Amino acid sequence: MRTEAELEARLAAPSPGLVEDLAALEGDLMVLGAGGKLGPSLVRLARNAMPAGRRVLAVSRFTEPGLARGLADAGAEPVVADLADEDALRALPDAANIVFLVGAKFGTAGNESAAWFTNTYLPGRVAQRFAGSRIAALSTGNVYPFTPAGSGGATETTPVAPVGDYAMSCLGRERILTHFAGRDGTPLSLIRLNYAVELRYGVLVDLARSVHAGEPVDLGTGCVNVVWQGYANEVTLRSLRLADTPPTVLNVTGPEVVSVRWAATALAEAMGREVTFTGTESPTALLSNAARCLRHFGYPELTPAELIEHTARWVTDGGRLLDKPTKFERRDGRF
């Protein structure tokens, strides 16, 4: 994965399990929020896995130049629409399977009302528009409390305890979607994702950029979960078969608890750099236990060590970055 074309091809390569699961579903697939960080690669993956003759529709405002054309070239059908526009939402074509990726995180501090609109109100309008369709909706591990580093992380049955408006509004999204799913008999899966990574953004890119720039790595958040984005995309799509009422909830992340100190040191070694640290490791972190997901879908194809190797080479070689820091080190819920 030395070029973006090679990276995109890796992200868009479906497993036999995904091909089988999408073939077992009926009807077309629509991805709402197809222009975000996960959206384009998920759309390409879905198109490569879907049987011929079934549509993959990609809905977004498409503010990034060339993105809609690129997805069309990959065989998807771009639909330019602002979901906040009631007329545009009503005008969307029907689809039996919906992947909902819309959300607001960064810039929510100081603009909390907009975050609640995007993360809580808008999902309710979408749930009403697509009542009865299967829906897989992206959520976040931020709905959980911080857990001890040696605990294995929060499971799907851990009582939620979101910190800050972003996390609270994401829990609101889950609650609103669950309400309409129960009212309308809409099968629903909720994907609590905890730090997807690829070579252009993610926790490992954040650490690699600090190492490359000679900046100290903050150890306040001493450990994290990471997972290859290709796996996160695949599980999100495959979870449509698990959608149910009440909803199926899945923690989606890697099986390992990754030490930030270890990851930064490994990145520095791979990049031929020195690493320095600031702060000390807190005894708790935002961690998720993905045992349920792993039992259903198996383990990610790329390990943290392999992702570190790829990321170090990508950043050292000057590969394009999305410049969207995760802010994983924040512990106050302000993004």
Residue, then its C-alpha position, 0 to 999 in steps of 0.5 A: m500500500r504505497t499509493e492511494a490507488e493501492l490503499e483504496a484497492r485494499l479497502a475495497a476488497p470484499s471478503p467471501g463472508l461479505v459477498e455471501d451476506l450481501a447476497a442474502l439480503e434483498g433490495d438495493l443499498m443506500v449509504l447516507g453520509a457517503g462523503g465522510k471519512l469512512g463513506p467513500s471506501l465503504v461505498r466502493l467495498a459495498r459495490n464490489a461485494m453486491p450482486a450485479g443488478r442491485r444498486v448501491l446509492a451514495v448520498s452526500r452533499f459531495t463538497e469534495p471535488g471529484l468524489a462523486r465522479g470517482l464513486a460513479d466510476a466505481g459503479a455506485e450511484p451518487v445522489v447529491a442531497d443535504l439530509a437536513d433539507e426535508d424536501a431532499l430527504r423525502a425525495l430520496p429513492d427508497a432502498a431496502n438497506i440503509v447504512f447511516l454514517v452521518g455525524a458531527k464530532f469535531g467543532t462541536a465544542g462551542n456549537e453544541s446545538a448543531a451537534w445535537f441536531t445532526n447526531t440526534y434529531l436528523p437520525g430520527r427524521v431518517a428513521q421515519r423516512f426509511a421505516g421498515s428498511r434494514i438500517a445499520a447506523l454508525s455510533t461510537g465507543n464514546v458512549y461508554p465510561f472510561t475503564p481500567a486499562g487491564s479490564g478488557g474494555a466496556t462490553e455492549t452490556t456495560p452501562v453507558a456514561p457519555v462524557g460531553d455533548y458529542a458523546m451524549s448526542c451520539l447516545g441520543r442518536e441511538r435512543i432516537l433510532t431505537h424508538f422509531a425502530g420499535r415503533d415501526g418494526t425497523p430492523l436496526s444494528l448500532i455500530r459502536l466504533n472505536y478508532a478505525v485507522e487507515l494510512r491517511y488518518g487515525v490514531l496511528v497517523d496522529l502518533a506518526r505525525s508527532v514522531h515525524a515532527g519531533e513533537p512529544v507524544d502525550l501519554g495522558t491517554g495511555c492506551v487505545n483500541v484501533v481497528w483497520q478501517g477495511y474491517a470496520n467497513e465490512v462489519t458495518l455492512r455485514s451487520l445489516r443481516l444482524a439488524d433486529t428489533p430491539p436493535t443489535v449492538l456491536n462494539v467494533t474495534g480491534p481485539e488488542v488494547v494498544s499501549v500509546r507508549w509502545a505504538a509511538t516507540a514502534l513508529a519511531e523505530a520504523m521511521g528512524r526517528e527518536v520519540t519523546f513523551t510528555g505526561t504519564e499514563s492515566p489508569t483508565a481509558l476509553l476502551s471497548n471489548a469487541a468479543r461479540c463482533l469478533r465471534h460473529f465476523g472473525y479477526p481483522e486482517l491487519t494487526p496493530a504491528e502491521l498497521i504501524e509498519h504501513t503507517a510509518r512508511w506512508v508518513t515517511d514517504g510523504g503520503r497524502l493525509l486527510d488532516k483530521p486529527t482524532k483527538f483521542e487524547r482528550r478526556d473531557g469530551r470536548f471536540 
